[in-house]
């Protein structure tokens, strides 16, 4: 059985349906998880209080189904009411709709953790690559044991010795010295009378070089006439 009323719109029919179910507005809102203000706007036909007319059809379908009514009948009533009041859905009410996102909308906890983890990984990876590149480009260590600076020698030959790393190349006045497996090197040169400058250079294949300079003096005594 159905009551007779003069309205052809939705509100009275929704009120009747809810009352037949024995529910108040608040009880119906709790059962459907819909806002009570939305249900009152439907029953009182306050269409200007409803922002999204298209999405509201889905909510109305859910509400009517919860109360045990005929969904098609009430949806037809809903659309007829809007048409009678010359209310039309706006283009932005239809899906898909553009959604404007603010930066703070993206900053939820999982995203923050993911972003922080990515930044940390990037920093660690960048630091590792920078450290490796710097180590490759760094000049090798060079320690010259003999001779000492300004050393005077009595014979026209001098032995130059020292230590670096095994993968380095050592040259003495342009002549390549043999570098042993432990990084030590040694080379003998013949020098002329007077002062001789010795330039010892150590370099890596893809790195910078380092050098040490020594000055030695060979004062040969002149023969007695």
Helices and strands as residue ranges (DSSP letters): H 11-20, H 25-32, H 36-43, G 47-49, H 53-67, H 71-84, G 91-93, H 103-106, H 109-137, E 143-146, E 151-153, E 157-163, E 169-172, E 175-179, E 184-190, E 194-203, E 209-218
